Amino acid sequence: MSKQAKMIIHKEYKKGIIDPKLYGSFIEHLGRAVYTGIYEPNHPTADENGFRQDVLELVKALKVPAVRYPGGNFVSGYRWEDGTGDKKDRPVSADLAWHTIEPNEVGIDEFQDWAKKAETDIIMAVNLGTRGPEDARNLVEYCNGNIKTQYAEMRRKNGFDEPFSIKYWCLGNEMDGHWQICHKTASEYGRVALEAGKLMKMIDPNIELVICGSSNYNMDTFGTWEWTVLNEAYSVVDYISLHQYYSRSDCKSTEDFLGRASHMDSFIKGVAAICDAVQAKKHSKKKIHLSFDEWNVWDMSRWGGDAEADEPWREKTHILEQIYTFEDALLVGSMLSTLQNNCDRVKIACMAQLVNVIAPIMTEDGGKAWKQTIYYPYYFASVYGRGECLDAKVFCDIYRTSDGYNVPYVCASVVLAEEKDKIYIFASNLSLEEDTELTLCFEDFGEITPVSKTELYCEDLKAVNTKDCEAVSPTTVALSGRSDTSHTISLRKHSWNMFEFKLN
């Protein structure tokens, strides 16, 4: 017997407009994300600039709106100038963050070219670890300057007459982390971020800035860090970052793991509350939005890659190459619904990362590129989840995780398309044993016609995709049924789904 659930969808009950940057991603100079990921000059599909066209096509299909670059931990020791100008004159550097060799064959010069080809924007991070405000403003001038000053002229000399026009900038990365190069206390970082932000906006007043929040929810300083850095730099920043990864090995059961989206929702609401408290304290009319610019499933107990990855000072090491299961894809689908349902505050989100490193896309050196299981919920959310998120009310059974979170068996979000002619319902059934019959009650829309159902399902929760075998892939079927204000849809046990309805 199936579980029964109900969803009420009212035309006037709205969460907010989804910013396309909610479906952003991240590429760091780490492992094979760049080298043999997006860039491999000797690959059979490489273009004239060395970028893999097979990877580029998979990225373009995702319609990734923005990509955070170049880190990550990497950025806290990065000299951006080393990745500019003639490649034969660029130094080879020691990356202290990951104990690898950085050849500097790809830098901002090349990455902005790749971003144009990928039809995506750049979210640029500045080094507030080993460097500081002056270097941050120099990088803004190099990228965005349009007058005849030193760094704008440096860009022109390197062959780029027109500015790169990068709008979104991260003020460092995870600066509270003891692992971060030159990590800081909250007060130290808040002051540096304020001064860097002031200089950066003097060069380009149109940019928007992301200040570092806690490195994750479990940091001892979480909460007090956000409060302190916002009190220091509120006047100059526009977003605060959230980072969180979820690991199967940290959970006592499959149910706990699949319910991590409830933790994510609580995390988001907690940070939003801190932002609003600082706003009230400062009597400010400006609302700080959230940038969830690192999120994914990442089992940190499995470093990933081959044996050589443990040897320091190598290039293109196979590290953090997590192989994703169908179970992971279920959680990713639920997390995407959670981000959609918080679109009123989360304006930027970046799945970390995009290629090879904890990524939806994997590549073989000199060979194939393929889609991991998590590629699919990301694809459907990004391509079809554009428009207005409706505040749908779901009534279903819940369960409680071992760490005290209440998790609905049906995790769902509803998006009214930008053209307002279709509704897309994204729904995960987290029950491991039972199907669910979900009754949809549409209110104030008039009659609605079912169009299609896309389902991601596999009996084996541990199934994976490889370069030679895709064990987990979606199926789409047409739905029949008359136009009505009520429809019942079936959610198979442990499945992720997308339903399309047409507004008449």
Secondary structure as GFF3:
##gff-version 3
##sequence-region A 1 504
A	DSSP	beta_strand	3	10	.	.	.	ID=ss1
A	DSSP	beta_strand	14	17	.	.	.	ID=ss2
A	DSSP	three_ten_helix	20	23	.	.	.	ID=ss3
A	DSSP	beta_strand	24	26	.	.	.	ID=ss4
A	DSSP	alpha_helix	53	62	.	.	.	ID=ss5
A	DSSP	beta_strand	66	69	.	.	.	ID=ss6
A	DSSP	three_ten_helix	73	77	.	.	.	ID=ss7
A	DSSP	three_ten_helix	80	83	.	.	.	ID=ss8
A	DSSP	three_ten_helix	87	89	.	.	.	ID=ss9
A	DSSP	beta_strand	93	95	.	.	.	ID=ss10
A	DSSP	beta_strand	100	102	.	.	.	ID=ss11
A	DSSP	alpha_helix	108	117	.	.	.	ID=ss12
A	DSSP	beta_strand	121	126	.	.	.	ID=ss13
A	DSSP	alpha_helix	133	144	.	.	.	ID=ss14
A	DSSP	alpha_helix	150	157	.	.	.	ID=ss15
A	DSSP	beta_strand	168	171	.	.	.	ID=ss16
A	DSSP	alpha_helix	186	203	.	.	.	ID=ss17
A	DSSP	beta_strand	208	211	.	.	.	ID=ss18
A	DSSP	alpha_helix	224	233	.	.	.	ID=ss19
A	DSSP	beta_strand	239	246	.	.	.	ID=ss20
A	DSSP	three_ten_helix	248	250	.	.	.	ID=ss21
A	DSSP	alpha_helix	254	258	.	.	.	ID=ss22
A	DSSP	alpha_helix	260	282	.	.	.	ID=ss23
A	DSSP	beta_strand	289	297	.	.	.	ID=ss24
A	DSSP	three_ten_helix	307	310	.	.	.	ID=ss25
A	DSSP	alpha_helix	326	341	.	.	.	ID=ss26
A	DSSP	beta_strand	346	352	.	.	.	ID=ss27
A	DSSP	beta_strand	361	363	.	.	.	ID=ss28
A	DSSP	beta_strand	369	371	.	.	.	ID=ss29
A	DSSP	alpha_helix	375	384	.	.	.	ID=ss30
A	DSSP	beta_strand	387	390	.	.	.	ID=ss31
A	DSSP	beta_strand	393	395	.	.	.	ID=ss32
A	DSSP	beta_strand	398	400	.	.	.	ID=ss33
A	DSSP	beta_strand	406	408	.	.	.	ID=ss34
A	DSSP	beta_strand	410	417	.	.	.	ID=ss35
A	DSSP	beta_strand	422	429	.	.	.	ID=ss36
A	DSSP	beta_strand	436	443	.	.	.	ID=ss37
A	DSSP	beta_strand	448	456	.	.	.	ID=ss38
A	DSSP	beta_strand	475	478	.	.	.	ID=ss39
A	DSSP	beta_strand	486	491	.	.	.	ID=ss40
A	DSSP	beta_strand	495	503	.	.	.	ID=ss41
###
